[in-house]
Amino acid sequence: MVASLVAAARTGMRRTLSAALLCLLAGLASAAHITDKLVIGLYEQPDLSDKPKRLLTSGTPIEVLEQKKGKARVRLGDGITGWIEARYVSEAKPAAMALLEAQAEIRRLKKQLEKPGMVQGTSDTRPLPSAEKTRLGLELGKARERIAELERSLADLPRLEAAVKERDALAARLEAIREALGDERKSTQTGPEERKGAERGWWLWLGAVGLLMFGFGAGVFFIKQRISRRFRGLRI
């Protein structure tokens, strides 16, 4: 199922619309869009560590093939496949693309209303029925309402950008805390074994000193006994 990347992003729109993010089911091809981002890289490997083989701009058609560990494998319109960051993928059309489409629809309706003598699909001229005018007027009003709604969404982009930055910072902090807790658990697990080894070495050292002192004392006692017997009770 073919979808499209976000339409040409406006100057200054360099971040994602966090509300448009969607977690796709891994292993199932699905339609998607790239959220409001000027350029993203298409990589050969899912870890995105190699040099990007293509830079994807807004409006490039894609097909999402699978997802794995925050990365999405996609197929382009020319058959090229590769990996991108899945957080830039969304099923919903970003506000910039929808705004352009709504503006184009308004222009089309205005042109049709400005030429009421032309009926689409015929070469003859005749007055445009009032019902058709009413329908076009209603569509024009809906398109204008949609534009106003989308422009409000675009006005919220700075706030959404700040929210995305805060989210990324919190995610990084959480990951650091998890790593620290993991290191502490490892230290706690290995600590008793290391302490047991140290205590075992300490007791062996004490035992060796004790045996040495015992041997020295026994030797002195043995020599004293021999001297005492040799010199008939003489004490040293």
Secondary structure, 3 states (H helix, E strand, C coil): CCEECCCCCCCCCCCCCHHHCCCCCCCCCECCEECCCCEEEEECCCCCCCCCCEEEECCCEEEEEEEECCEEEEEECCCCEEEEEHHHEECCCCHHHHHHHHHHHHHHHHHHHHCCCECCCCCCECCCCHHHHHHHHHHHHHHHHHHHHHHHHHHCHHHHHHHHHHHHHHHHHHHHHHHHHHHHHHHHHHHHHHHHHHHHHHHHHHHHHHHHHHHHHHHHHHHHHHHHHHCCCCCC
